[in-house]
Amino acid sequence: MEIRNVLVYGRDFLFHPGSVRVEGGTIRSVTLAERQGGSGTNESKPAHEIKKDGNHANYEIIDGEGAYLIPGLIDLHFHGAVGADVCDASEEALAAIAEYELSVGVTSLCPATMTLPVSDLNHILANIAAYAKKQKKESDPFSRRGESAENPACAEERYRPQASYVGVNMEGPFISRAKKGAQDGSKIIPFSMEVLEGFLSASEGLVRFIGIAPEENRDQLDFIREVKNRVAVSLAHTNADYDTAKRAFDLGASHAVHLYNAMPAYSHRAPGVVGAVCDSPWVGAELITDGVHIHSSVVRATFRMMGEDRMILISDSMRATGMPDGTYTLGGLEVVKEGKYARLASDGALAGSVSNLADCMRTAVGEMGLSLETAVRAATFNPAREMGLADQIGSIGPGMRADLLLMDRDLRLKAVYKDGVRC
């Protein structure tokens, strides 16, 4: 197919009038015109047209009617949605989440685990790894064709496109009790190589981030040195002061989990983790832009202070996302959803968000004052790069996966394309 008459989000992180050609689930070519002050390409084409292309099969031309064409969104920190949580460790939960996320424009997923018993975490990781492999197989048309030939009944089973599980963000269990937030403090343990090896093995290498509170162990520096080339080390739910956090970053920690939340406050005499992130330009930092966790002024200031190249929008959504108000659970703890708030029933602490990443991006633009170009980068390319997947997802260019969104000028979703197929 070819999507024409759109404003394409280019690899320069700007919008350009142009078109995108897709074949076999991959972007084949991108044609960009000179920027025209935010207007469309002024092409006049039928909304749907079938063309023949020399040596290739017939292809469809789609008129984007001047809409924005952006990469599929990538959420590298969330827990669940529509009543399901990845820590439920069931195929049904993962399927429900992946179908919901795709429906709102999130095409790639890196769920976060909670602080739970090690045996439970290993089971959860194995479940995600198995489901990710199943997704990859079922999204391959050649694989499905082979199965149908062997079993005619399979020919009637149509693959339902879903957001892809591309990693796991381990938020626990190596965290601080002082900053546990909505995590279960009784399950927190000191970090250990043996336990980490088990996580990496169970996930079949799908773990992208391992969160630690560096102040909690005397050997934390040796731990970072040893694992930094195998998995990204993040500072998560930590009470570290500036010096401790900066030392961890200098030794190879490269990520900060939901900046400002579950860490010491940033102040003029005690800059804490936030100050250490600011002084470590190789560190990527998550921000929950649901309009609840961080004030709009702080979001704007943080982007100016850190630079838009390393800020990552996340949802931190939990199972109550997409659900009515009521009582739910997160990591085994009771959570009450009321409007846009999710709080622990026990003490009222914030317990994740009830906003998906697409809504967080809209909030960042419409309420927090970020430019659309900046917000899209922080929800697509930056998380892809942080996970080491920027050569596959997160931008629009030849050879990239054809995960694409069409959005109108009010950022309403017009169409979702997963692996080049409209969903």
C-alpha positions in Angstrom: 0.0 0.0 0.0 0.9 3.7 -0.3 -0.3 6.3 2.1 -0.4 9.7 0.4 -1.3 13.3 1.3 -0.1 13.1 4.9 2.3 15.0 7.2 5.0 12.4 7.7 6.9 12.5 11.0 10.4 12.4 9.6 13.7 11.1 11.1 14.6 14.8 11.7 11.7 14.8 14.2 9.7 17.3 12.1 6.6 16.9 10.0 6.9 17.0 6.2 4.2 16.7 3.5 4.8 13.3 1.8 3.9 9.7 1.3 4.9 6.3 2.6 5.1 3.0 0.7 4.6 -0.2 2.6 5.3 -3.8 1.4 5.1 -7.0 3.4 4.8 -5.3 6.8 7.9 -3.1 6.2 8.3 0.4 5.0 9.7 0.3 1.6 10.1 4.0 0.8 9.3 7.5 2.2 8.9 10.5 -0.1 9.0 13.9 1.6 8.3 17.3 0.2 9.5 20.7 1.5 7.8 21.7 4.7 4.8 23.9 4.1 3.9 25.5 7.4 1.9 22.6 8.7 -0.4 22.3 5.7 -1.1 19.1 3.8 0.4 18.0 0.5 -2.4 19.4 -1.6 -2.6 16.2 -3.5 -6.1 15.2 -4.8 -6.4 11.5 -4.9 -9.2 9.0 -4.4 -9.5 7.8 -0.8 -8.8 4.2 -2.0 -7.3 3.2 -5.3 -5.8 0.0 -6.6 -2.7 0.3 -8.8 -0.3 -2.0 -10.6 3.4 -1.6 -9.9 5.5 -3.2 -12.6 7.1 -6.3 -11.0 5.0 -6.1 -7.8 1.4 -7.2 -7.1 -1.5 -4.7 -7.0 -1.3 -2.2 -4.2 -3.7 0.2 -2.5 -3.3 3.9 -2.5 -4.8 5.6 0.6 -5.5 9.3 0.9 -4.6 10.5 4.3 -6.5 13.7 3.8 -3.7 15.8 5.3 -3.5 13.9 8.6 -0.4 13.4 10.7 1.4 10.1 10.0 3.5 9.1 13.0 5.2 5.9 14.2 3.2 3.5 16.4 3.6 4.5 20.1 5.9 2.5 22.4 5.1 2.2 26.1 8.1 1.0 28.0 6.5 1.2 31.4 3.0 0.1 32.2 1.3 -2.7 34.1 -2.0 -3.4 32.5 -5.4 -2.3 31.2 -9.0 -3.4 30.7 -9.0 -5.4 33.9 -5.9 -7.4 33.1 -2.3 -7.1 34.4 0.9 -8.7 33.0 1.6 -10.1 36.4 -1.6 -12.2 36.1 0.8 -14.5 34.2 -1.9 -15.7 31.8 -2.2 -15.7 28.1 -5.7 -14.3 28.3 -4.4 -11.2 30.2 -1.6 -10.6 27.8 -4.0 -10.9 24.8 -6.5 -8.5 26.3 -3.9 -5.9 27.1 -2.2 -6.2 23.7 -5.6 -5.8 21.8 -6.6 -2.8 23.9 -3.2 -1.1 23.5 -3.3 -1.5 19.7 -6.8 -0.1 19.6 -5.5 3.2 21.1 -2.4 3.4 19.0 0.2 1.8 21.1 1.9 -0.8 18.9 4.9 -2.0 21.0 4.9 -2.9 24.7 7.5 -3.2 27.4 5.5 -4.0 30.5 6.8 -3.4 34.0 6.7 -6.1 36.7 5.9 -5.5 40.3 7.8 -6.5 43.5 6.7 -10.1 44.0 8.3 -13.4 45.1 11.1 -14.4 42.9 9.4 -17.6 41.8 6.3 -15.6 40.8 8.4 -13.2 38.8 10.2 -16.0 37.0 6.8 -17.5 36.0 5.5 -14.0 34.9 8.6 -13.5 32.7 8.4 -17.0 31.2 4.7 -16.3 30.3 5.6 -13.0 28.6 8.5 -14.6 26.7 6.2 -17.5 25.5 3.5 -15.1 24.4 6.0 -12.8 22.6 7.2 -15.8 20.6 3.6 -16.8 19.8 2.9 -13.3 18.6 5.9 -13.3 16.3 4.8 -16.6 14.8 1.2 -15.7 14.3 2.0 -12.4 12.7 4.1 -14.2 10.1 1.8 -14.9 7.1 4.1 -17.7 5.9 3.9 -19.4 9.3 0.1 -19.1 9.4 -0.1 -20.5 5.9 1.9 -23.6 6.8 -0.3 -24.2 9.8 -3.5 -23.9 7.7 -2.2 -26.3 5.2 -1.6 -29.0 7.8 -4.9 -28.3 9.7 -7.7 -26.9 7.6 -9.6 -25.8 10.7 -6.8 -23.2 11.3 -7.7 -21.6 8.0 -10.9 -20.2 9.6 -8.9 -18.7 12.5 -8.0 -15.2 11.6 -5.1 -13.6 13.4 -6.2 -10.6 15.5 -3.5 -7.9 15.3 -2.1 -6.9 18.7 0.5 -4.6 20.0 3.8 -6.6 20.2 5.6 -7.4 23.4 9.1 -6.3 22.8 10.6 -6.2 26.3 10.1 -6.2 30.1 10.9 -3.4 32.5 11.6 -4.9 35.9 10.6 -2.3 38.4 11.2 -4.6 41.4 12.2 -6.4 43.6 15.6 -4.7 44.2 14.2 -1.5 45.4 14.0 0.7 48.6 11.4 0.3 51.3 11.6 4.0 51.9 10.4 4.7 48.4 8.3 1.6 47.7 5.2 3.5 46.6 2.6 1.0 45.6 5.0 -1.9 45.7 4.7 -4.6 48.4 7.5 -3.9 50.9 7.5 -7.4 52.3 8.7 -8.8 48.9 11.7 -6.4 48.5 15.0 -8.2 48.5 18.7 -7.2 48.1 19.8 -7.5 44.5 21.9 -10.5 43.6 23.5 -11.9 40.4 21.9 -15.3 41.0 18.4 -13.9 41.0 19.1 -11.7 38.0 20.4 -14.7 36.0 17.1 -16.4 36.7 15.2 -13.4 35.4 17.2 -13.2 32.2 16.9 -16.9 31.6 13.1 -17.1 32.3 12.5 -14.1 30.0 14.7 -15.6 27.3 16.5 -12.3 27.1 13.4 -10.1 27.0 14.3 -8.2 30.1 15.4 -4.7 28.9 15.7 -2.9 32.3 16.5 -4.1 35.8 15.6 -1.6 38.5 17.7 -1.1 41.6 18.0 1.2 44.6 21.8 1.7 44.7 21.8 2.9 48.3 20.5 -0.4 49.6 23.6 -2.6 49.0 27.3 -2.1 49.7 28.2 -4.0 46.5 25.9 -2.1 44.2 28.8 -0.7 42.2 30.2 -4.1 41.4 26.7 -5.2 40.4 26.3 -2.4 37.9 29.8 -3.0 36.5 29.0 -6.7 36.0 25.6 -6.4 34.4 25.5 -3.1 32.5 26.6 -4.7 29.2 23.9 -7.4 29.4 20.8 -5.4 30.6 20.2 -1.7 31.1 20.4 -0.8 34.8 17.8 1.7 36.0 17.3 3.6 39.2 13.8 2.7 40.5 12.0 3.4 43.7 15.2 4.6 45.3 16.0 7.0 48.2 19.5 7.6 46.8 21.1 11.0 47.3 22.8 12.9 44.5 26.3 11.4 45.1 25.1 7.8 45.3 22.9 8.2 42.2 25.6 10.0 40.2 28.1 7.2 41.1 25.7 4.6 39.8 25.2 6.5 36.5 29.0 7.0 36.1 29.5 3.2 36.5 27.0 2.4 33.8 23.4 2.7 35.0 21.6 4.3 32.1 17.9 4.8 32.9 15.6 6.4 35.5 12.2 5.0 36.3 9.3 7.6 36.4 11.4 10.6 37.3 10.2 12.5 40.4 8.0 9.7 41.5 9.3 7.3 44.2 12.5 9.1 44.7 13.8 12.0 46.8 12.4 15.5 46.0 14.6 17.7 43.8 15.7 20.7 45.8 18.4 23.4 45.6 20.6 21.8 48.3 19.7 18.2 47.7 19.2 17.5 44.0 19.0 13.8 44.5 18.3 11.4 41.6 16.8 14.1 39.4 20.0 16.2 39.7 22.1 13.2 39.0 20.1 12.4 35.8 20.5 16.0 34.7 24.3 15.7 35.0 24.4 12.4 33.2 23.5 13.0 29.6 23.6 9.4 28.6 20.7 8.5 31.0 17.2 8.2 29.7 14.3 9.3 32.0 10.7 8.3 32.1 7.9 10.8 32.8 4.3 9.9 33.6 2.3 12.6 31.7 -1.2 11.6 32.8 -1.8 15.0 34.4 -1.8 13.5 37.8 1.7 12.4 38.7 3.7 15.5 37.6 2.7 19.2 37.4 2.7 20.6 33.9 5.3 23.2 34.8 7.6 20.5 36.0 7.2 18.6 32.8 8.1 21.7 30.7 11.0 22.5 32.9 12.3 18.9 32.8 12.3 18.8 29.0 14.2 22.1 28.9 16.7 20.9 31.6 17.3 17.4 30.4 16.8 17.9 26.6 14.1 16.3 24.5 16.4 13.7 23.1 16.4 11.5 26.3 12.9 12.1 27.8 10.5 9.2 27.5 6.7 9.4 28.0 5.2 6.5 29.8 1.7 5.7 31.0 2.5 3.5 34.1 -1.1 2.3 33.5 -2.6 -0.4 35.7 -5.5 -2.8 35.2 -8.2 -0.1 35.9 -7.2 1.7 32.7 -10.2 1.6 30.3 -12.4 0.4 33.1 -15.1 2.1 35.3 -14.4 3.5 38.7 -14.1 0.8 41.4 -11.7 -1.3 43.3 -8.9 -3.2 41.6 -5.5 -4.7 42.5 -1.9 -3.9 41.7 0.9 -6.2 42.8 -1.5 -7.9 45.2 -2.5 -4.6 46.8 -6.0 -3.1 46.7 -6.4 0.0 44.6 -9.3 2.4 44.2 -9.9 4.1 40.8 -11.9 7.3 41.0 -11.9 9.4 37.8 -8.3 9.9 36.7 -6.8 8.8 40.0 -5.7 5.3 41.2 -4.8 5.2 44.8 -3.9 2.4 47.3 -6.9 1.7 49.5 -4.5 1.4 52.5 -2.9 4.8 52.5 -4.0 6.8 49.5 -0.6 6.6 47.7 -0.8 6.9 43.9 -0.8 3.4 42.4 0.1 3.8 38.8 -2.1 5.7 36.3 -5.4 5.0 34.5 -4.4 6.7 31.3 -3.0 4.9 28.2 0.1 6.3 26.5 -1.8 7.9 23.6 -3.8 10.0 26.1 -0.6 10.8 28.0 0.9 12.1 24.7 -2.3 14.2 24.1 -2.1 15.6 27.6 1.6 16.5 27.1 0.7 18.5 24.1 -2.8 19.9 24.9 -2.3 20.6 28.7 1.4 20.7 29.3 2.6 22.7 26.4 5.0 20.4 24.7 5.2 20.6 20.9 3.6 17.7 19.0 7.0 17.0 17.5 8.6 16.7 20.9 5.9 14.6 22.4 5.9 12.2 19.4 9.6 11.7 19.7 9.3 11.0 23.5 6.6 8.3 22.8 8.3 6.7 19.8 11.9 7.1 18.9 13.3 7.7 22.4 11.8 4.6 24.0 12.9 2.5 20.9 16.4 3.7 21.2 16.4 3.2 25.0 15.5 -0.5 24.4 18.1 -1.0 21.6 15.3 -1.3 19.0 15.6 1.9 17.1 16.6 0.0 13.9 13.2 -1.7 13.9 10.6 0.5 15.4 10.0 4.1 16.6 10.6 6.0 13.3 9.4 6.1 9.7 12.0 5.1 7.2 12.9 2.4 4.7 13.3 -1.0 6.3 11.4 -0.1 9.5 8.4 -2.1 10.7 5.2 -0.6 9.3 3.6 0.3 12.6 1.9 3.6 11.8 -0.8 5.9 13.1 -2.9 8.4 11.2 -4.1 11.2 13.5 -6.1 14.3 12.7 -5.2 17.8 13.7 -6.9 17.4 17.0 -4.8 14.2 17.6 -7.8 11.9 17.3 -6.9 8.5 15.9 -8.0 7.9 12.3 -6.3 4.6 11.6 -3.8 2.2 13.1 -1.5 0.1 10.9 0.3 -2.9 12.5 2.9 -4.6 10.3 1.4 -2.7 7.4 -2.1 -4.0 8.0 -5.0 -1.7 9.0 -6.5 -2.8 12.3 
